Amino acid sequence: MKRKQFTEEQIIGILKEAEAGAVVTELCRRHGMSSATYYAWKAKYGGLEVSEAKRLRALEDENGKLKRLLADAMLDNARLKDLLSKKW
């Protein structure tokens, strides 16, 4: 089965449909997703607006970049320590 990629607007729209009173199982069947996906989205995006969700995504991307930079710096530091600790 092909994995669908939902945008923040679509996710929040689906969550708002459920808040308006739609049955979760019907909603999941109509949009082609599992109920576990719905509840994961509800935990992550519940109560957010579209602009807030976009900002959340941008912050997550920036956080990932910063973690990679930190890991690279720590790796370089460990390599230099290993190189300097060896006897010539």
MODELLER restraints for C-alpha pairs under 7 A, 6 or more apart:
rsr = mdl.restraints
at = mdl.atoms
rsr.add(forms.Gaussian(group=physical.xy_distance, feature=features.Distance(at['CA:8:A'], at['CA:50:A']), mean=6.43, stdev=0.5))
rsr.add(forms.Gaussian(group=physical.xy_distance, feature=features.Distance(at['CA:8:A'], at['CA:53:A']), mean=6.25, stdev=0.5))
rsr.add(forms.Gaussian(group=physical.xy_distance, feature=features.Distance(at['CA:8:A'], at['CA:54:A']), mean=6.78, stdev=0.5))
rsr.add(forms.Gaussian(group=physical.xy_distance, feature=features.Distance(at['CA:9:A'], at['CA:50:A']), mean=5.73, stdev=0.5))
rsr.add(forms.Gaussian(group=physical.xy_distance, feature=features.Distance(at['CA:12:A'], at['CA:45:A']), mean=6.99, stdev=0.5))
rsr.add(forms.Gaussian(group=physical.xy_distance, feature=features.Distance(at['CA:12:A'], at['CA:50:A']), mean=6.75, stdev=0.5))
rsr.add(forms.Gaussian(group=physical.xy_distance, feature=features.Distance(at['CA:15:A'], at['CA:42:A']), mean=6.81, stdev=0.5))
rsr.add(forms.Gaussian(group=physical.xy_distance, feature=features.Distance(at['CA:18:A'], at['CA:24:A']), mean=6.31, stdev=0.5))
rsr.add(forms.Gaussian(group=physical.xy_distance, feature=features.Distance(at['CA:25:A'], at['CA:35:A']), mean=6.73, stdev=0.5))
rsr.add(forms.Gaussian(group=physical.xy_distance, feature=features.Distance(at['CA:28:A'], at['CA:34:A']), mean=5.84, stdev=0.5))
rsr.add(forms.Gaussian(group=physical.xy_distance, feature=features.Distance(at['CA:28:A'], at['CA:35:A']), mean=6.09, stdev=0.5))
rsr.add(forms.Gaussian(group=physical.xy_distance, feature=features.Distance(at['CA:45:A'], at['CA:53:A']), mean=6.91, stdev=0.5))
